[in-house]
Amino acid sequence: MNITAAAGNLVSMTDAVTTSHPAHAAIGGNALRASVLGANDGLVSNLSLVTGVAGAGLESRLILITGIAGLIAGACSMAMGEWISVQSSRELNRRELAVERAEIAGFPEEERLELIDIYESRGLSTAVATQIAEHVMADPDRALQVMAREELGIDPQKLGGSAWTAAASSFALFVVGAIVPVVWFAFLPVSTGVPISVAASALGLFAIGVAITRVTDRPPWRSGLRQLLIGLAAALLTYATGTLLGVSVGA
């Protein structure tokens, strides 16, 4: 067996798996999280807000204004939260890479033994693991790339994804989700707008649940029903709260 060739294959093992296996999802973790949370939070939060103020007895114009204000505030909050979350993760990963680089430079033998242990834990013999580890550690840059993936679980090229992409995705999809329950009050009275808003939001919630299964491989009906029940439960709670507050304030 050519050890150098084997080492080269193992060094690029992670990249090979992620780029050649057709069964893996093409969407990244941050993008998926930002997209799902953005659309779902926009829909659920504004549906809850709309039903809450409708329960309090407000007219369509005030419900519309409240919904738009909730849309803008929520979208900005989601975008800022995603940006801070992903950027903080990137900064932590950079720090971890700097620490790992210093350890490789200052304690190469300890890092070599650690890499041997990693390869042995994956089923390689001590002899093969030792030779591969020596090949990897011969080049500090290559050693950092390998240790980042094998020990830290970090892709040095991506560092956890783009903070701006996550923020933009969250903002845009929050707006899309939040429009669904509120747009009806621009031209419908409360008596008609509320049931249509709830029905449209229910369809949206179920659709989000079904869409998620394209990357999670869960049964579509189960995921859709889960999203639907959670969203409607939140809307029902805020409607009941709004009704109680409306009666209390009116009294």
C-alpha positions in Angstrom: 0.0 0.0 0.0 1.3 3.5 -0.9 1.2 5.3 2.5 1.6 8.8 0.9 -1.4 8.2 -1.3 -3.4 6.8 1.6 -2.4 9.8 3.7 -3.5 12.2 0.9 -6.9 10.4 0.7 -7.5 10.6 4.4 -6.4 14.2 4.6 -9.1 15.1 2.1 -11.6 12.6 3.4 -14.1 15.2 4.7 -14.2 17.2 1.5 -14.5 14.1 -0.6 -17.5 12.9 1.4 -19.3 16.2 1.3 -18.8 16.8 -2.4 -19.2 13.3 -3.9 -22.1 11.7 -2.0 -25.4 12.5 -3.8 -27.6 11.7 -0.8 -26.4 14.5 1.4 -28.4 17.7 1.5 -26.9 20.6 -0.5 -28.0 23.3 1.9 -25.7 24.3 4.8 -26.6 24.3 8.4 -26.6 28.0 9.0 -28.6 28.7 5.8 -31.2 26.0 6.7 -31.5 27.3 10.3 -31.8 30.9 9.2 -34.3 30.1 6.5 -36.6 27.9 8.6 -36.4 30.1 11.7 -36.9 33.3 9.7 -40.0 32.1 7.8 -41.5 30.2 10.8 -40.9 32.9 13.3 -42.3 35.6 11.0 -45.4 33.7 10.4 -46.0 32.5 14.0 -45.1 35.8 15.7 -47.2 37.9 13.5 -50.1 35.5 13.5 -50.0 35.5 17.3 -49.7 39.3 17.3 -52.6 39.8 14.9 -54.9 37.3 16.7 -54.0 38.9 20.0 -55.0 42.4 19.0 -58.0 41.1 17.1 -59.1 39.4 20.3 -58.8 42.7 22.1 -61.4 44.1 19.7 -59.2 46.4 17.5 -60.4 47.4 14.1 -58.7 46.3 10.8 -56.6 49.5 10.4 -55.1 49.2 13.8 -54.4 45.5 13.4 -52.7 46.2 10.0 -50.5 48.9 11.6 -49.6 46.6 14.5 -48.8 43.8 12.1 -46.6 45.9 10.0 -44.7 47.2 13.0 -44.3 43.6 14.2 -43.0 42.6 10.8 -40.3 45.3 10.7 -39.3 44.9 14.3 -39.2 41.1 14.1 -37.2 41.1 10.8 -34.6 43.4 12.1 -34.3 41.5 15.4 -34.0 38.2 13.6 -31.3 39.5 11.2 -29.3 41.1 14.0 -29.5 37.9 16.1 -28.4 35.7 13.2 -25.5 38.0 12.4 -24.3 38.1 15.9 -24.7 34.4 16.4 -22.8 33.4 13.2 -20.2 36.1 13.5 -19.5 35.1 17.1 -19.1 31.5 16.0 -16.7 32.5 13.3 -14.6 34.5 15.8 -14.5 31.6 18.2 -13.4 29.3 15.3 -10.7 31.7 14.4 -9.4 31.7 17.9 -9.5 27.9 18.1 -7.5 27.7 14.9 -4.9 30.1 16.2 -4.6 28.0 19.4 -4.3 24.9 17.3 -1.6 26.5 15.1 0.4 27.4 18.2 0.1 23.9 19.6 1.3 22.4 16.3 4.3 24.8 16.3 5.1 24.4 20.0 4.1 20.8 20.8 4.4 18.8 17.5 5.0 15.5 19.2 1.9 15.8 21.4 -0.2 16.7 18.3 1.3 13.8 16.3 0.3 11.4 19.1 -3.2 13.0 19.3 -3.6 12.5 15.5 -2.5 8.9 15.8 -5.2 8.3 18.5 -7.8 9.9 16.2 -6.9 7.6 13.3 -6.7 4.5 15.6 -10.2 5.3 17.0 -11.4 5.1 13.4 -10.2 1.6 12.9 -6.7 2.1 11.4 -3.8 0.0 12.7 -1.1 1.7 14.9 1.5 1.3 12.1 -0.7 2.9 9.4 -2.0 5.6 11.7 1.5 6.5 12.8 2.8 6.8 9.2 -0.2 8.9 8.1 0.2 11.1 11.2 3.9 11.6 10.4 3.0 12.5 6.8 0.4 15.0 7.9 2.6 16.6 10.6 5.5 17.1 8.2 3.7 20.2 6.8 2.4 22.7 9.5 -0.3 24.1 7.1 -1.5 20.6 6.2 -1.4 19.6 9.9 -3.6 22.6 10.8 -6.1 21.8 8.1 -6.4 18.2 9.3 -6.5 18.9 13.0 -9.1 21.6 12.5 -11.4 19.1 10.9 -10.5 15.9 12.8 -10.1 17.4 16.3 -12.1 20.7 16.3 -14.8 19.9 13.7 -14.1 23.1 11.9 -13.8 23.8 8.2 -11.0 26.3 8.0 -12.2 27.6 4.7 -15.7 28.4 5.9 -15.4 29.0 9.6 -19.1 28.3 10.1 -20.6 30.2 7.2 -21.3 33.8 6.3 -22.9 36.0 9.0 -24.2 38.4 6.3 -25.9 35.5 4.4 -27.5 34.2 7.5 -28.7 37.7 8.5 -30.1 38.5 5.0 -31.8 35.1 4.8 -33.4 35.6 8.2 -34.6 39.1 7.4 -36.1 38.2 4.0 -37.8 35.1 5.1 -39.1 36.6 8.3 -40.8 39.3 6.1 -42.3 36.7 3.8 -43.7 34.7 6.7 -44.9 37.8 8.6 -46.8 39.1 5.6 -49.1 36.1 5.4 -51.2 36.7 8.5 -51.4 40.5 8.3 -51.9 41.4 4.6 -55.6 40.6 4.7 -56.4 43.4 7.1 -55.4 46.0 4.4 -58.8 45.4 2.6 -61.0 43.1 4.8 -62.9 43.8 8.0 -61.9 42.1 11.2 -64.8 39.6 11.0 -63.6 38.3 7.6 -59.9 39.1 8.0 -59.3 37.0 11.1 -60.5 33.6 9.8 -58.8 34.2 6.4 -55.6 35.2 8.2 -55.7 32.1 10.4 -56.5 29.8 7.4 -53.7 31.3 5.2 -51.2 31.1 8.1 -52.2 27.4 8.8 -51.5 26.6 5.1 -48.2 28.4 5.4 -47.2 26.6 8.6 -48.0 23.3 7.1 -46.0 24.2 4.0 -43.0 25.2 6.0 -43.1 21.8 7.8 -43.3 20.0 4.5 -40.5 22.0 3.0 -38.2 21.1 5.9 -38.5 17.4 5.1 -36.6 18.0 1.8 -33.4 18.1 3.8 -34.4 16.2 7.0 -36.0 13.2 5.4 -38.9 13.1 7.9 -42.5 12.2 6.8 -43.9 15.4 5.3 -47.3 15.1 7.0 -45.8 14.7 10.4 -43.4 17.6 10.1 -46.2 19.8 8.5 -48.7 18.8 11.3 -46.1 19.6 14.0 -45.5 23.1 12.6 -49.3 23.7 12.2 -50.1 22.6 15.8 -47.4 24.7 17.4 -48.3 27.8 15.4 -52.0 27.5 16.0 -51.4 26.9 19.7 -49.4 30.1 20.0 -52.1 32.0 18.1 -54.9 30.6 20.3 -53.0 31.6 23.4 -52.5 35.2 22.3 -56.1 35.4 21.1 -57.4 34.3 24.5 -55.0 36.7 26.2 -56.1 39.6 23.9 -59.7 38.8 24.5 -59.3 38.8 28.3 -57.3 42.1 28.2 -59.8 43.7 25.9 -62.7 42.8 28.2 -60.7 44.0 31.2 -59.7 47.3 29.6 -63.2 47.8 28.3 -64.7 47.2 31.7 
